[in-house]
């Protein structure tokens, strides 16, 4: 790669933002209300749906067993004999009674193990306690002009300052960029002029980014790119003034942590070992 002499800080930013008629050429787009950091419901809906589906399956198994027992009791009281009970039992379920009860126990056990795994996986579906680095990138997306800081993301956020102009804050499920300058900032045009978040360790893979709020004229999601461990925010050509804010929501995959997978695997092995022993 050809080395280039980096521009000075004063050449990357221009302190005075575009004003008057020039500022009206890029009116702010309509955006939703500012995001509430306290509201974090990541992964709750899939757990609820999965739990309801599994509960219904267990209920079906238990109800079939109850119907079988009820019909068998009725036949005994009516004096039709054990052979008739066996016929009804086979018409309801092809398994023998011992196998049926074993299947019922296995089903209930697997449901509990799967629910525990789902809960454990979604509980870590964010960047909480992840170690991250925030870089200022210019003039290309992979050119690190300056490392702004490395730290751990918490509920209170991990914040770095960019040359006294912007505060960049990473929350477990959100990224905020706020202009804290006294006179405003203009990001010079380039292939890339902005910020990059790198997840060094921890957290959950990033699967999506949404625009929660922005009052920066000309900013939209076309300026945001991401992969599983990185988020890039390109501000080139944009002008901001003190107090203007961008809020990005992060979406995550629900890959269970290794301990949850180990729990599920060991539980399955134990259940099937017991099943084979009792069927012999």
N, C-alpha and C positions, 0 to 999 in steps of 0.2 A: 504494500500500500504506500502510495506516495505521501511523504510527510509534508504537512503544511504548517506554517507559522500561525498559531492561534491568535485571533483578534483579542485585543484588550477588552476588559469588562465594559468599559464605556462604549465600545463599538458594537457589542452584542445588544445592549439595551440602550434605548433612548428615553431619557427621563420624562420628557414632555410628550404626552399622548396627543393624537390627532384630535382637533377640536372643531366646533362649528359645523359647516357643511360637510367637511370630510368625515366627521364622526357619524353623520346621519346616513352615510352610504351603506353602513353595516348595522342596521337596527337589530336589537336583541330579539331572538326568537322566543316564542311562547314556551314556557317551561313550567313544570309542576312546582308545588310549594316546597320550601326547604325541607330536607330530610331530618327525621328525628333519630338521633344516634341510639336512643334507648330502645327503639323498636327493632328487635332482631328475631325474626321468626323463621330463620333459615332451616329448611328441612322438616318443619313440623307437619305440613300437609301430606307429604309422602308417607310419613310414619303413621298418621291417622288412617290413611287409606289402606296401607298395608296391614295395620292392626285389625281394622274392621273386616277385611277380606279373610284373614286368617281365623279370626273369631267365628265368622260364619261357617268356615270349613269344619272347624272343631265342633260347632253346634250341630252340623249335619251328621257328623259321625256319632255324636252322643244321642241325637234324636233317633237315628236308625237303630241303635242299640236298645233305646227305650221302647221303640215300637215292637222290636223282636221280643223283648221281655214281656211286654203287655199282652201280645198275642199268644205267647206260650202259656202265660198264666191263665188266660181265658180258656184255652184248650184243655188245660189240666182240670179246671173247675167244671168244664162241660163233660169231662170223662171220655174224650176222644183218643187219649193214649199218647205215649211218647213218640210213636212212629209218625203220627200226624204232626206233632210239634216239629220233628226233624224235617218233614216236607215243607212246612211253612218257613222254617229257618233257611232252607236251601233256596226257596223262591225269593227271599228277601236279600240274602247275601251268600255268595258261593263259598265263603270261608267258613271253617268250622268255628265253634264258639270260642275256643282258646285262641285261635288265630285272629278272630275278630277283636277280642279284647286287647291282644298284643298290638294290632294295628292302631287301635284307639289310643293306647298309651304312647306309641311312637309318634302319632300325629300331634298329640298335645305337647310332647317334649320338643319336637321340631318347631312347633309354633312359638314356644317360649324362647328357644334359642335364637330363632330368626328375629323375633321382636327385640331381644337384647342386642343383637348385632346391628339392626337398623338404628336403634337408639344411640348406640355408641358411635356409629359412623356419622350420623347427622350432627352429633354434639360437637364434632370437630370440623364442621363444614364452614370454616372461615379462616382468617389469618391470625386469630388470637394466639399469642405467644410465639408467633413466627418471627424469625430473624430476617430483617429486610435491609436493603441498601437503596438509597435514593440518589440518582445521578442527574447532573445537568448535562444534556447532550446537545452538541453543536459542532460542526454544521451538518453532520450526518447522524442517522439514528443510532449507529454503533460507535460514534466518536464521543468518548467521555471527556467533556471539557472540565468538569470538576465533580468530585464525589462530595455530595452535600451531607451525607451522614449514614451511619449504620446503627441499627438498634432493634429492640424488641417491640412488637405491636401489642398493645393492651387495649382494654376498653376505653381508656382515657385518650388513646391515640399516641402515635409516634410522630413528632413534628420536627422538620428541618427547615431552615431559612435559606432562601436563595438570594445571595448578594444583598440582603437587606430589602429586597423588593417583594418577594412572595413567601408565604408560609405554606409548605406542603405537608399535609397530615395524612397518615395512613391509619385507618381504624380496622377492626376485624372484618368488616363487610363494606368498607367505603373508603374513598380517597377524596380529600378536599384540597383545593388550591385557592388561597385567598390573597389578594393584593393588599399588602400592609405598607406600601410605599407612601411617601407624603405627596409625591407629584405625579404618580402614574408610571406605567411601563409600556414601552413599545418593543415588541419582539421582531427583530430584523428578519426579512425574508431569507429563507434558506431551505435546503431539502428537509432539514429537521432543526428546530430550535425549541427545545422544551425539556420535558422531564421523563425519566425512566425509573420505574420501581422494579427491583429485583428481589424475589423471595429466595434467600440463601438456604434456609432450612425451616422445617415445620410448616404448619398450615395445611390447607387442602388445595388441590389443583384448581386454578381459575378456569371457569368454563364460559363466562360471559361478563360483559360490562354494560351497564345502563346509565343513561343520563338522568340523574335525580333532580338537579337544579343547575341553572346557569343564568347569570345576568351579564355575561361577557359578550359584547356584540360580535357576531360572526362565528361563535363557537358551536359545534355540533359533534355528534358521535363519529363523523368521518375523520376527525382528528385524533381518534383513539384507536390504538391497536393493542393486541394482547396475545399471550399464549399461556400455558399452564402455570408459569412462574414469573411472568413479566407483564407490565402494563406501561405503554408508551403514550405520552400526552404531548402532541405537537402544537405549539402555540405560535409558530412562525407567521409573521404578518399581522398578528392581532395586537390590539391596544387595550390595556386595562387601566382602571383608576382605583384609588384607594377604596377598599371595602367590597369590590366586586369579587364574586365567588363562583367556583365550579365545584359541583358535588357529583361524584361518580359512584354508582352502586356496583359491587362485585358479586358475581354469582359463582357458585362452586359445585364441583362434583361431590358425590357422596360415597367415596371409597372408604370402607371401614378401616380403622387402624389395625395394625398387625395383631395386637392382643385380642381384638374382637374376632378376627378370622381364626386365630388359634383356638379361642373358646368354642366357636361354631364347629370347627373341624374335630376337636377332641370330643365334643358332645355327640356328634354324628357317629364317630367311631364307637363310643361307649354304647349308644342306643342299639346300633346294629349288632354289636357283639352280644349284648343281652338277648336280642331277638333271635339270633342264630342258636344260642345256647338253649333257649326255651322251646324252639321248634324241633330240636333233635330228640 
